[in-house]
Amino acid sequence: MATPRNPLQLVKALGETPLFKAGDRVRISKRYPVGHYRVPLYIRGKEALVELVIEPLAINNEEEGFGRNAGAKLHYYRLAIPLHDLWPEYAGSEQDSLRIEVFETWLERV
């Protein structure tokens, strides 16, 4: 016999649940769209560690800047990228890393 569904159970819409969580390894997409985009060239293609899922959901400010967003919302993530991965000649500690927030559409699972 099937268990009745709890009528108070919330069902999340597409995009409400983050694709990644703190501690996940991700790669920043390596693409070069035309126009102004907020992911610096020097981090594209690099691997990073998700430190934080930023709440609440936010609009994609890149698409919004071109008038194409229509209110769609996803997550931003705070990422840590080792400085040695960005600049191989970096003379500082192996523990040093860049912290940057990146929108979900730019991230790939490693």
LUMPA-702955 format. One line per field, with one value per residue: x, y, z of N, C-alpha, C in turn. Coordinates in steps of 0.02 Angstrom, whole numbers, plus 50000, padded with zeros to 5 digits. Example, Ala and Ser with C-alpha at 12.3 -4.5 7.8 and 13.67 -1.06 7.14 Angstrom:
2
nx <- [50660, 50642]
ny <- [49716, 49888]
nz <- [50390, 50354]
cax <- [50615, 50684]
cay <- [49775, 49947]
caz <- [50390, 50357]
cx <- [50660, 50645]
cy <- [49835, 50002]
cz <- [50390, 50394]
***
This chain:
110
nx <- [50042, 50030, 50113, 50031, 50057, 50136, 50046, 50101, 50230, 50360, 50390, 50524, 50558, 50634, 50803, 50799, 50860, 51028, 51157, 51281, 51378, 51455, 51624, 51628, 51716, 51744, 51747, 51782, 51696, 51767, 51746, 51710, 51610, 51531, 51534, 51506, 51558, 51556, 51650, 51814, 51946, 52064, 52025, 51949, 51925, 51995, 52011, 51917, 51871, 51715, 51666, 51556, 51381, 51288, 51153, 51005, 50933, 50984, 50972, 51039, 51161, 51235, 51156, 51047, 51102, 51100, 50968, 50903, 50860, 50735, 50694, 50739, 50815, 50961, 51098, 51236, 51408, 51535, 51700, 51859, 52016, 52173, 52317, 52434, 52387, 52334, 52439, 52582, 52712, 52698, 52757, 52715, 52634, 52580, 52454, 52385, 52248, 52131, 51976, 51818, 51659, 51550, 51430, 51308, 51290, 51414, 51487, 51557, 51546, 51681]
ny <- [49942, 50109, 50247, 50388, 50550, 50682, 50825, 50945, 50946, 51027, 51056, 51087, 51206, 51197, 51235, 51289, 51208, 51199, 51154, 51118, 51093, 51152, 51108, 51033, 50995, 51093, 51146, 51292, 51350, 51354, 51462, 51584, 51697, 51825, 51996, 52079, 51991, 51920, 51834, 51821, 51809, 51744, 51647, 51554, 51387, 51338, 51235, 51229, 51247, 51233, 51343, 51403, 51406, 51533, 51615, 51714, 51638, 51710, 51829, 51802, 51905, 51933, 51896, 51977, 52103, 52108, 52109, 51986, 51902, 51879, 51857, 51732, 51631, 51573, 51498, 51581, 51546, 51542, 51524, 51444, 51462, 51396, 51499, 51461, 51385, 51480, 51569, 51505, 51545, 51601, 51652, 51636, 51557, 51386, 51373, 51487, 51566, 51623, 51702, 51701, 51745, 51652, 51627, 51497, 51443, 51444, 51340, 51175, 51004, 50917]
nz <- [50000, 49957, 50033, 50097, 50030, 50115, 50140, 50179, 50139, 50058, 49888, 49789, 49662, 49498, 49505, 49633, 49726, 49767, 49649, 49693, 49844, 49997, 50004, 49888, 49737, 49595, 49423, 49338, 49202, 49039, 48932, 48806, 48790, 48690, 48732, 48891, 49029, 49192, 49242, 49273, 49151, 49193, 49285, 49219, 49170, 49277, 49425, 49577, 49751, 49827, 49946, 50004, 49985, 49922, 49990, 49977, 49827, 49670, 49534, 49370, 49341, 49227, 49116, 49144, 49122, 48984, 48959, 48954, 49056, 49122, 49253, 49302, 49426, 49510, 49601, 49679, 49714, 49835, 49798, 49820, 49754, 49732, 49739, 49677, 49572, 49491, 49464, 49425, 49461, 49584, 49742, 49871, 50014, 50004, 50050, 50019, 49939, 49814, 49843, 49773, 49704, 49604, 49476, 49461, 49329, 49272, 49323, 49333, 49376, 49450]
cax <- [50000, 50069, 50109, 50004, 50105, 50126, 50024, 50141, 50298, 50374, 50423, 50562, 50558, 50698, 50850, 50797, 50910, 51094, 51189, 51342, 51377, 51521, 51669, 51630, 51766, 51712, 51789, 51750, 51690, 51815, 51711, 51724, 51552, 51539, 51503, 51535, 51541, 51585, 51698, 51878, 51979, 52117, 51999, 51914, 51960, 52028, 51973, 51907, 51834, 51657, 51668, 51491, 51324, 51262, 51080, 50955, 50943, 50995, 50967, 51102, 51173, 51261, 51098, 51007, 51134, 51082, 50896, 50880, 50853, 50664, 50682, 50764, 50862, 51001, 51142, 51306, 51449, 51601, 51750, 51929, 52061, 52242, 52353, 52484, 52353, 52323, 52504, 52633, 52772, 52680, 52808, 52686, 52617, 52536, 52387, 52354, 52200, 52086, 51905, 51779, 51591, 51536, 51361, 51302, 51294, 51484, 51522, 51551, 51569, 51746]
cay <- [50000, 50170, 50294, 50452, 50605, 50734, 50885, 51003, 50938, 51074, 51032, 51143, 51217, 51189, 51288, 51309, 51168, 51210, 51097, 51102, 51108, 51167, 51050, 51004, 51019, 51115, 51178, 51351, 51340, 51390, 51484, 51654, 51728, 51894, 52044, 52088, 51937, 51934, 51783, 51843, 51761, 51705, 51590, 51507, 51324, 51318, 51198, 51267, 51216, 51271, 51358, 51426, 51419, 51598, 51619, 51677, 51634, 51776, 51830, 51799, 51975, 51939, 51895, 52036, 52160, 52107, 52108, 51919, 51860, 51863, 51839, 51666, 51637, 51515, 51512, 51601, 51505, 51568, 51475, 51455, 51438, 51405, 51549, 51426, 51363, 51539, 51597, 51455, 51577, 51630, 51634, 51633, 51493, 51338, 51380, 51549, 51555, 51677, 51691, 51736, 51719, 51636, 51605, 51424, 51423, 51440, 51287, 51105, 50956, 50885]
caz <- [50000, 49951, 50089, 50074, 50028, 50165, 50104, 50199, 50113, 50005, 49827, 49764, 49590, 49464, 49522, 49704, 49762, 49736, 49616, 49729, 49915, 50024, 50002, 49820, 49689, 49533, 49373, 49309, 49130, 48997, 48872, 48791, 48758, 48668, 48777, 48959, 49074, 49257, 49263, 49246, 49106, 49226, 49325, 49175, 49161, 49340, 49476, 49639, 49806, 49849, 50018, 50029, 49940, 49942, 49991, 49939, 49755, 49639, 49461, 49333, 49324, 49159, 49071, 49160, 49089, 48913, 48954, 48936, 49114, 49135, 49322, 49321, 49482, 49530, 49657, 49675, 49758, 49852, 49780, 49838, 49702, 49754, 49699, 49635, 49511, 49449, 49446, 49444, 49490, 49649, 49791, 49938, 50044, 49968, 50078, 49994, 49884, 49795, 49856, 49723, 49696, 49534, 49465, 49450, 49259, 49252, 49359, 49311, 49427, 49435]
cx <- [50045, 50058, 50081, 50057, 50086, 50106, 50064, 50213, 50308, 50409, 50458, 50559, 50629, 50742, 50851, 50847, 50978, 51122, 51250, 51334, 51448, 51562, 51673, 51686, 51729, 51765, 51748, 51753, 51740, 51780, 51721, 51665, 51567, 51504, 51539, 51512, 51583, 51631, 51765, 51912, 52028, 52091, 51963, 51956, 51994, 51982, 51971, 51870, 51775, 51663, 51599, 51441, 51292, 51186, 51061, 50975, 50950, 50986, 51036, 51116, 51203, 51203, 51054, 51036, 51118, 51007, 50866, 50863, 50782, 50653, 50706, 50817, 50897, 51047, 51209, 51343, 51514, 51651, 51818, 51972, 52132, 52280, 52406, 52453, 52341, 52388, 52559, 52696, 52759, 52727, 52780, 52671, 52572, 52464, 52350, 52306, 52157, 52015, 51866, 51710, 51576, 51465, 51361, 51312, 51366, 51521, 51506, 51577, 51635, 51741]
cy <- [50062, 50215, 50360, 50507, 50657, 50799, 50947, 51000, 50986, 51040, 51092, 51146, 51207, 51249, 51308, 51270, 51179, 51147, 51073, 51120, 51123, 51103, 51017, 51036, 51036, 51141, 51237, 51343, 51383, 51407, 51560, 51686, 51800, 51940, 52047, 52031, 51943, 51880, 51801, 51788, 51716, 51649, 51538, 51445, 51298, 51278, 51239, 51225, 51261, 51281, 51373, 51430, 51483, 51598, 51692, 51672, 51704, 51771, 51825, 51870, 51984, 51941, 51957, 52098, 52164, 52104, 52041, 51875, 51837, 51836, 51770, 51674, 51570, 51538, 51541, 51558, 51543, 51511, 51494, 51423, 51449, 51453, 51517, 51400, 51421, 51567, 51549, 51483, 51607, 51605, 51627, 51562, 51450, 51345, 51442, 51534, 51618, 51656, 51733, 51704, 51711, 51608, 51532, 51403, 51417, 51380, 51218, 51061, 50924, 50811]
cz <- [50000, 50012, 50063, 50079, 50081, 50129, 50123, 50173, 50054, 49947, 49797, 49687, 49563, 49481, 49595, 49746, 49729, 49704, 49655, 49802, 49938, 50026, 49933, 49780, 49624, 49486, 49345, 49233, 49092, 48931, 48865, 48754, 48739, 48718, 48844, 49003, 49137, 49284, 49232, 49203, 49143, 49270, 49282, 49163, 49224, 49385, 49540, 49690, 49824, 49924, 50046, 49972, 49965, 49935, 50002, 49865, 49726, 49564, 49431, 49308, 49255, 49109, 49082, 49126, 49015, 48904, 48938, 48997, 49129, 49205, 49345, 49375, 49494, 49586, 49635, 49727, 49772, 49840, 49806, 49783, 49726, 49708, 49655, 49571, 49463, 49422, 49469, 49476, 49559, 49703, 49862, 49960, 49999, 49991, 50052, 49937, 49874, 49815, 49807, 49718, 49622, 49529, 49442, 49377, 49234, 49282, 49332, 49368, 49404, 49450]
***
